[in-house]
Amino acid sequence: MSETKSTWIRATGLWANERNGRKYLSSKIGGIRGLIFPNEHRRGEKDPTHALCIGHARNRPDQGDAEGNDGAPF
């Protein structure tokens, strides 16, 4: 059996943020916004440590900048 070499492609950068005492990572790829939060409902080692939430990026002048540093939903 031959081993296939996997290729990793850097999709975007992530920005560390904190709001109301909660830390999260944010990013934006085209018209998609991504937020990564610690999993506060984790019960054991088999549960994921973080959750990725995605949605449409909003281009509102009162929310963040073009690099994805926009507000979290809390």
C-alpha positions in Angstrom: 0.0 0.0 0.0 1.5 3.4 -1.0 1.3 6.3 1.3 -0.3 9.5 -0.1 1.4 12.7 0.8 -1.2 15.2 2.1 -0.9 18.9 1.2 -2.0 21.6 3.6 -3.1 24.9 2.2 -3.2 28.0 4.5 -6.8 29.3 4.1 -6.7 32.4 6.3 -5.2 33.9 9.5 -7.0 33.9 12.8 -7.3 36.8 15.3 -7.4 36.3 19.0 -10.3 38.3 20.6 -11.9 38.7 24.0 -15.3 40.0 24.8 -17.1 40.0 28.1 -14.3 37.9 29.6 -14.7 35.2 26.9 -11.8 34.4 24.5 -12.4 33.3 20.9 -10.7 33.4 17.5 -12.1 35.1 14.4 -11.5 35.1 10.7 -13.0 36.1 7.4 -12.7 34.3 4.0 -14.5 36.1 1.2 -18.1 36.5 2.3 -17.8 33.9 5.1 -17.1 34.8 8.7 -15.7 32.2 11.1 -15.6 32.2 14.9 -13.9 29.5 17.0 -15.0 29.2 20.7 -13.9 26.9 23.5 -16.4 24.2 24.0 -18.1 25.1 27.3 -20.3 22.0 27.2 -17.4 19.5 27.1 -18.1 16.5 29.3 -15.1 14.3 28.6 -12.0 13.6 26.5 -14.0 12.4 23.5 -15.8 15.8 23.2 -14.2 18.5 21.1 -12.3 21.2 22.9 -13.5 23.9 20.5 -16.4 24.7 18.2 -16.3 26.4 14.8 -19.2 28.6 13.9 -19.6 30.0 10.4 -22.0 32.6 8.9 -22.3 35.3 6.3 -19.8 38.2 6.8 -21.5 41.5 7.4 -19.9 44.6 5.9 -21.1 47.1 8.5 -18.9 50.1 9.2 -19.7 49.9 12.9 -18.3 46.3 13.3 -14.6 45.6 13.1 -12.3 45.8 10.2 -11.6 44.0 6.9 -9.3 41.5 8.5 -12.1 39.7 10.3 -11.9 41.4 13.7 -15.6 41.8 14.0 -17.7 41.3 17.1 -18.7 38.0 18.5 -22.3 37.0 19.1 -22.1 37.7 22.9 
